[in-house]
Amino acid sequence: MVSNKNVFANFEQIVADFFAPEGGVVPPDLTVVSWLPLYHDMGLLLGAIMPILAGVPTVLTSPVGFLQRPARWIQLLARNGRTISAGPNFAFELAVRKTSDDDMDGLDLAGVHTILNGSERVHPATLKRFAERFGRFNFAAAALRPAYGMAEATVYIATRNVNEPPEIVDFESEKLPAGQAIRCPSGSGTPLVSYGVPRSQLVRIVDPDTCIECPQGSVGEIWVQGGNVASGYWHKPEESKRTFGARIVTPSAGTPEAPWLRTGDSGFVSGGELFIIGRIKDLLIVYGRNHAPDDIEATIQEITSGRCAAIAVPDHGTEKLVAIIELKKRGDSDEDVADRLRIVKRDVAAAIFDSHGLSVADLVLVSPGSIPITTSGKIRRAQCVQLYRRREFTRLDA
């Protein structure tokens, strides 16, 4: 249940964090550009509420229009002066792949103030590709803003300092599944995006079982406190109490005991900055170790580019790793298609083993649109498990 007070508080937090160089004031010449559905929290706040409260114009287009032609989004950003916009990670991938040089002919992205990347896990490789693709049209990498948030906190929780390009840090791949975040040289570990030092809200990393704060470098659950945190779930008192009324055992100096929002997200603090691993309930437990499906999916997408889902499926008392991968069936002949599918399977299996030390029990290649998703584009992993166990995925290589 989100109140007017929550909305106003979150709006003030967004303005304070994203417009700090302007003195915490929205520039009067700013234009909001959004294709996000208004029934989604990020679309509602950015596309409707923020322009009203800030007194700035907004340009709205439909989600279907964006999906049909992603270049429209980038063109609107270029044609409306100083602009701010937002989208989930997959939207940035689509924009990179589907925007041609002809689409950008005569356009300049120097006026883009901010593009938030949120609503789902932000992939470091996506940020790099987007900045490189549109850098030649004067897009500033510092305008890319990975942002963390959730509907229980109205929408926004944290982002890194503005006027700084996204910070990507590698952590030892062998240590992360064990709950230890140890930095390592770039390119030698698991890359994660920094969400900066939370400023407008209190954020703590807490052991979800003991409710004791975790030290820096230790993985735990992200807990949040602030005026933007909702009061609970509609007609769900017990679930509301568990989620919105959490208490920290023996809190550190300056940390309130309660109430805290349990986000259900796994993360840690390193160098004072917040890093996110993924949803705790989505973590894959393979051979007794936790693995973030987002990391495995990012590895797969470096090879296939399309949507994919990494899931753990029960198998004789343990769990096996299964990857569902959407792929276009391309080839001049059936033999060419079969060869391509074999190569994809080989390359994906090798990449997952090299990057995560995991063997894939099954690689399921399916047509685009086969993986179930939410209205905001998030993968429905639990449904993927059900479809897999019922053998309802139509395999391209069947």
C-alpha positions as CSV (number, residue, x, y, z in Angstrom):
1,M,0.0,0.0,0.0
2,V,1.8,3.1,-1.3
3,S,0.5,6.4,0.1
4,N,0.8,10.0,-1.2
5,K,3.4,10.6,1.5
6,N,5.5,7.7,0.1
7,V,5.2,9.0,-3.5
8,F,6.2,12.5,-2.5
9,A,9.1,11.2,-0.4
10,N,10.4,9.0,-3.3
11,F,10.1,11.9,-5.7
12,E,12.2,14.1,-3.4
13,Q,14.8,11.3,-3.1
14,I,15.0,10.9,-6.8
15,V,15.4,14.6,-7.4
16,A,18.1,14.9,-4.6
17,D,20.1,12.0,-6.0
18,F,19.7,12.5,-9.8
19,F,19.9,16.3,-9.9
20,A,22.5,16.9,-7.2
21,P,24.7,19.0,-9.6
22,E,21.7,21.2,-10.2
23,G,21.3,21.8,-6.5
24,G,18.6,19.1,-6.1
25,V,16.3,20.9,-8.4
26,V,14.8,19.6,-11.6
27,P,16.0,21.8,-14.6
28,P,13.1,23.7,-16.1
29,D,14.1,22.7,-19.6
30,L,14.0,19.0,-18.8
31,T,11.7,16.7,-20.8
32,V,10.7,13.2,-19.7
33,V,10.6,10.6,-22.4
34,S,8.9,7.3,-21.6
35,W,7.5,4.2,-23.3
36,L,7.1,2.3,-20.1
37,P,3.5,1.1,-19.3
38,L,1.7,3.3,-16.8
39,Y,0.6,0.3,-14.8
40,H,4.2,-0.5,-14.0
41,D,5.7,1.4,-11.0
42,M,8.7,2.9,-12.9
43,G,6.4,3.9,-15.8
44,L,3.9,5.5,-13.5
45,L,6.3,7.5,-11.5
46,L,8.6,8.6,-14.4
47,G,6.0,9.0,-17.1
48,A,3.1,10.6,-15.1
49,I,3.8,11.6,-11.5
50,M,7.3,13.1,-11.9
51,P,6.4,15.5,-14.8
52,I,3.4,16.7,-12.8
53,L,5.3,17.3,-9.5
54,A,8.3,18.8,-11.3
55,G,6.3,20.9,-13.7
56,V,8.1,19.6,-16.8
57,P,6.7,18.2,-20.1
58,T,6.6,14.5,-20.9
59,V,6.6,12.7,-24.2
60,L,4.8,9.3,-23.9
61,T,4.8,6.5,-26.5
62,S,3.5,3.0,-26.2
63,P,5.4,-0.1,-25.1
64,V,4.2,-1.9,-28.2
65,G,5.6,1.0,-30.3
66,F,9.0,0.6,-28.6
67,L,9.1,-3.1,-29.1
68,Q,8.1,-2.8,-32.7
69,R,10.8,-0.2,-33.4
70,P,13.3,0.4,-30.5
71,A,15.0,3.2,-32.5
72,R,12.0,5.4,-31.7
73,W,13.1,5.6,-28.1
74,I,16.6,6.8,-29.0
75,Q,15.2,9.2,-31.6
76,L,12.8,10.8,-29.1
77,L,15.7,11.3,-26.7
78,A,17.7,13.1,-29.3
79,R,14.8,15.3,-30.5
80,N,13.6,16.7,-27.2
81,G,16.6,18.6,-25.9
82,R,17.6,17.8,-22.3
83,T,15.9,14.5,-21.6
84,I,15.5,11.9,-18.9
85,S,14.2,8.4,-19.5
86,A,14.3,4.9,-18.1
87,G,14.0,1.2,-19.1
88,P,14.8,-2.3,-18.0
89,N,18.1,-3.9,-19.1
90,F,16.6,-5.7,-22.1
91,A,15.4,-2.4,-23.6
92,F,19.0,-1.2,-23.8
93,E,20.0,-4.4,-25.6
94,L,17.2,-4.0,-28.1
95,A,18.1,-0.4,-28.7
96,V,21.7,-1.4,-29.5
97,R,20.8,-4.2,-31.8
98,K,17.8,-2.6,-33.6
99,T,19.0,1.0,-34.0
100,S,20.8,1.6,-37.3
101,D,23.1,4.4,-38.4
102,D,20.3,5.5,-40.8
103,D,17.9,5.8,-37.8
104,M,20.4,8.1,-36.2
105,D,21.1,10.2,-39.3
106,G,21.4,13.9,-38.3
107,L,20.6,13.2,-34.6
108,D,22.6,14.2,-31.5
109,L,22.4,12.6,-28.1
110,A,24.5,15.2,-26.2
111,G,21.3,16.6,-24.5
112,V,20.5,13.4,-22.7
113,H,20.6,14.1,-19.0
114,T,19.9,10.6,-17.6
115,I,18.7,7.2,-18.7
116,L,17.9,4.9,-15.7
117,N,18.6,1.3,-16.1
118,G,16.5,-0.6,-13.6
119,S,13.5,-2.9,-12.9
120,E,15.7,-6.0,-13.6
121,R,19.3,-7.0,-13.1
122,V,21.7,-4.6,-14.9
123,H,24.3,-6.4,-17.0
124,P,27.7,-4.8,-17.2
125,A,28.2,-5.8,-20.8
126,T,24.9,-4.1,-21.8
127,L,26.1,-0.8,-20.3
128,K,29.3,-1.0,-22.3
129,R,27.6,-1.9,-25.5
130,F,25.1,0.9,-25.2
131,A,27.7,3.5,-24.4
132,E,29.9,2.4,-27.3
133,R,27.0,2.2,-29.8
134,F,25.7,5.7,-29.1
135,G,28.9,7.4,-28.1
136,R,29.6,8.4,-31.7
137,F,26.3,10.3,-31.5
138,N,27.6,12.3,-28.5
139,F,25.9,10.2,-25.9
140,A,27.8,10.6,-22.6
141,A,28.4,7.3,-20.7
142,A,27.9,9.2,-17.5
143,A,24.2,9.7,-18.5
144,L,23.7,5.9,-17.9
145,R,22.4,5.4,-14.4
146,P,22.0,1.9,-13.1
147,A,19.3,2.2,-10.4
148,Y,18.1,-0.1,-7.7
149,G,14.5,-0.1,-6.6
150,M,11.3,-2.0,-6.0
151,A,7.5,-1.3,-5.7
152,E,7.6,-1.9,-1.9
153,A,9.8,1.2,-1.7
154,T,7.5,3.1,-4.2
155,V,10.1,2.6,-6.9
156,Y,13.6,4.0,-6.2
157,I,16.2,3.1,-3.6
158,A,19.8,3.8,-4.8
159,T,22.1,4.9,-7.7
160,R,25.7,5.9,-8.0
161,N,26.8,9.6,-8.0
162,V,25.7,11.5,-11.1
163,N,28.2,12.7,-13.6
164,E,30.2,9.5,-13.2
165,P,30.1,6.6,-15.7
166,P,28.8,3.3,-14.4
167,E,31.3,1.5,-12.1
168,I,31.8,-2.2,-12.9
169,V,33.8,-4.3,-10.5
170,D,35.0,-7.9,-10.8
171,F,34.7,-10.2,-7.8
172,E,36.2,-13.7,-7.3
173,S,33.8,-16.1,-8.9
174,E,34.7,-19.0,-6.5
175,K,34.1,-16.9,-3.4
176,L,30.7,-15.2,-4.3
177,P,28.7,-18.5,-4.1
178,A,30.1,-18.9,-0.6
179,G,28.9,-15.4,0.5
180,Q,32.3,-13.6,0.2
181,A,32.7,-10.6,-2.1
182,I,36.4,-10.3,-2.8
183,R,37.6,-7.9,-5.5
184,C,39.9,-9.1,-8.3
185,P,41.4,-7.6,-11.5
186,S,39.0,-6.7,-14.3
187,G,38.1,-9.6,-16.5
188,S,39.2,-12.3,-14.1
189,G,36.0,-12.7,-12.1
190,T,32.2,-12.0,-12.0
191,P,31.5,-8.5,-13.1
192,L,28.9,-6.6,-11.0
193,V,27.5,-3.1,-11.3
194,S,27.8,-0.6,-8.4
195,Y,24.7,1.1,-7.2
196,G,26.8,3.6,-5.2
197,V,26.5,4.8,-1.6
198,P,22.8,5.0,-0.7
199,R,22.2,8.6,0.3
200,S,18.5,9.4,0.6
201,Q,17.6,6.2,2.4
202,L,19.1,3.8,5.0
203,V,20.3,0.5,3.5
204,R,21.8,-2.3,5.4
205,I,23.1,-5.8,4.5
206,V,21.6,-8.3,7.0
207,D,21.9,-12.1,7.5
208,P,18.4,-13.2,6.6
209,D,18.5,-16.0,9.1
210,T,20.0,-14.3,12.2
211,C,18.9,-10.8,11.4
212,I,22.3,-9.6,12.3
213,E,24.1,-7.0,10.2
214,C,26.8,-8.3,7.8
215,P,30.2,-6.7,7.6
216,Q,31.5,-5.2,4.3
217,G,32.3,-7.9,1.8
218,S,29.8,-10.4,3.2
219,V,26.7,-11.3,1.2
220,G,23.3,-11.0,2.9
221,E,19.8,-9.6,2.3
222,I,19.3,-6.0,1.5
223,W,17.2,-4.2,4.1
224,V,15.8,-0.6,3.5
225,Q,14.3,2.1,5.6
226,G,12.9,5.5,4.5
227,G,9.9,7.6,4.0
228,N,9.3,6.0,0.6
229,V,8.7,2.5,2.1
230,A,5.1,1.4,1.8
231,S,3.0,0.3,4.8
232,G,2.3,-3.2,3.6
233,Y,0.5,-5.4,1.2
234,W,-3.3,-5.0,0.7
235,H,-5.2,-7.4,2.9
236,K,-2.1,-9.5,3.7
237,P,-1.3,-8.7,7.3
238,E,1.0,-11.6,8.1
239,E,3.1,-11.2,4.9
240,S,3.2,-7.4,5.5
241,K,4.5,-7.9,9.0
242,R,7.3,-10.3,7.8
243,T,8.3,-8.0,4.9
244,F,7.8,-4.5,6.2
245,G,8.3,-4.9,10.0
246,A,11.7,-6.6,10.2
247,R,14.0,-6.0,13.2
248,I,17.8,-5.9,13.3
249,V,19.3,-7.8,16.2
250,T,21.9,-5.7,18.1
251,P,22.0,-2.9,15.5
252,S,25.3,-1.0,14.9
253,A,25.7,2.7,16.0
254,G,23.4,4.9,13.9
255,T,21.2,2.0,12.7
256,P,17.6,1.9,13.9
257,E,16.4,-1.4,15.2
258,A,13.1,-1.3,13.3
259,P,11.0,-1.3,11.2
260,W,13.0,-2.4,8.1
261,L,11.8,-3.5,4.6
262,R,13.2,-6.9,3.7
263,T,13.7,-6.6,0.0
264,G,14.3,-10.3,-0.7
265,D,17.4,-9.3,-2.7
266,S,20.8,-10.7,-2.1
267,G,23.7,-8.2,-2.1
268,F,26.7,-6.7,-0.3
269,V,28.7,-3.6,0.3
270,S,32.2,-3.3,-1.0
271,G,34.3,-0.1,-0.7
272,G,31.2,1.6,0.8
273,E,29.1,0.9,-2.4
274,L,26.1,-1.3,-2.9
275,F,26.2,-4.3,-5.2
276,I,23.3,-6.6,-6.0
277,I,23.5,-10.3,-6.8
278,G,19.8,-11.1,-7.4
279,R,16.5,-12.3,-5.8
280,I,17.2,-14.7,-2.9
281,K,14.3,-16.9,-4.0
282,D,15.7,-17.2,-7.5
283,L,19.2,-18.3,-6.4
284,L,20.2,-21.7,-7.9
285,I,21.5,-24.2,-5.4
286,V,23.7,-26.6,-7.4
287,Y,25.9,-29.1,-5.6
288,G,25.3,-27.2,-2.3
289,R,26.4,-23.8,-3.6
290,N,24.4,-20.7,-4.4
291,H,24.6,-19.3,-7.9
292,A,22.8,-16.2,-9.2
293,P,20.8,-17.1,-12.3
294,D,21.4,-13.5,-13.6
295,D,25.1,-14.1,-13.8
296,I,24.7,-17.4,-15.7
297,E,22.2,-15.8,-18.1
298,A,24.6,-12.9,-18.7
299,T,27.3,-15.4,-19.7
300,I,24.8,-17.1,-22.1
301,Q,23.7,-13.8,-23.6
302,E,27.3,-12.9,-24.5
303,I,27.0,-15.8,-27.0
304,T,23.3,-15.9,-28.1
305,S,22.2,-12.2,-27.4
306,G,18.5,-13.3,-27.0
307,R,16.4,-14.0,-23.9
308,C,17.4,-17.0,-21.7
309,A,16.6,-18.5,-18.4
310,A,18.9,-20.4,-16.0
311,I,16.9,-22.7,-13.7
312,A,17.5,-25.4,-11.1
313,V,15.4,-28.5,-11.5
314,P,15.0,-31.2,-8.8
315,D,16.8,-34.4,-9.8
316,H,17.0,-37.5,-7.5
317,G,17.4,-35.6,-4.3
318,T,19.6,-32.8,-5.7
319,E,19.2,-30.0,-8.3
320,K,20.6,-29.8,-11.8
321,L,21.3,-26.7,-13.9
322,V,19.1,-26.3,-16.9
323,A,19.4,-23.4,-19.4
324,I,16.4,-22.4,-21.6
325,I,17.7,-20.3,-24.6
326,E,15.7,-18.5,-27.2
327,L,17.3,-18.7,-30.6
328,K,16.2,-17.9,-34.1
329,K,16.4,-20.9,-36.4
330,R,18.8,-19.7,-39.1
331,G,20.5,-21.6,-41.9
332,D,20.3,-22.4,-45.6
333,S,19.5,-26.0,-45.0
334,D,18.4,-28.3,-42.2
335,E,22.0,-29.5,-41.9
336,D,23.2,-25.8,-41.5
337,V,20.6,-25.2,-38.8
338,A,21.6,-28.4,-36.9
339,D,25.3,-27.4,-37.1
340,R,24.5,-24.0,-35.7
341,L,22.5,-25.4,-32.8
342,R,25.3,-27.8,-32.0
343,I,27.8,-25.0,-32.0
344,V,25.6,-22.8,-29.7
345,K,25.2,-25.7,-27.2
346,R,28.9,-26.4,-27.2
347,D,29.9,-22.8,-26.8
348,V,27.3,-22.1,-24.1
349,A,28.3,-25.2,-22.0
350,A,32.0,-24.3,-22.2
351,A,31.4,-20.6,-21.2
352,I,29.3,-21.6,-18.2
353,F,31.9,-24.1,-17.1
354,D,34.7,-21.6,-17.6
355,S,33.0,-18.7,-15.9
356,H,31.0,-20.5,-13.1
357,G,32.6,-23.9,-12.7
358,L,29.2,-25.5,-13.5
359,S,28.2,-28.3,-15.8
360,V,24.8,-27.8,-17.6
361,A,22.6,-30.9,-17.3
362,D,20.4,-29.8,-20.2
363,L,20.4,-27.0,-22.8
364,V,17.0,-26.3,-24.2
365,L,17.0,-24.3,-27.4
366,V,13.6,-22.7,-28.2
367,S,12.0,-20.2,-30.5
368,P,11.8,-16.5,-29.5
369,G,8.8,-15.8,-27.3
370,S,8.8,-19.2,-25.7
371,I,10.2,-18.1,-22.2
372,P,7.4,-16.8,-20.0
373,I,7.9,-13.2,-18.7
374,T,6.1,-10.7,-16.6
375,T,4.4,-7.5,-17.9
376,S,7.7,-5.7,-17.2
377,G,9.8,-8.2,-19.1
378,K,11.2,-10.2,-16.1
379,I,11.6,-13.9,-16.6
380,R,9.1,-16.2,-14.7
381,R,11.7,-18.8,-13.6
382,A,9.3,-20.8,-11.5
383,Q,7.0,-21.2,-14.5
384,C,10.0,-22.2,-16.6
385,V,10.7,-25.0,-14.1
386,Q,7.1,-26.2,-14.4
387,L,7.1,-26.1,-18.2
388,Y,10.4,-27.9,-18.3
389,R,9.3,-30.7,-15.9
390,R,6.1,-31.1,-18.0
391,R,8.2,-31.2,-21.2
392,E,6.1,-28.4,-22.7
393,F,9.0,-26.5,-24.3
394,T,9.2,-27.1,-28.0
395,R,12.9,-27.8,-28.7
396,L,14.4,-26.5,-31.9
397,D,16.7,-29.5,-32.1
398,A,14.1,-32.1,-31.3
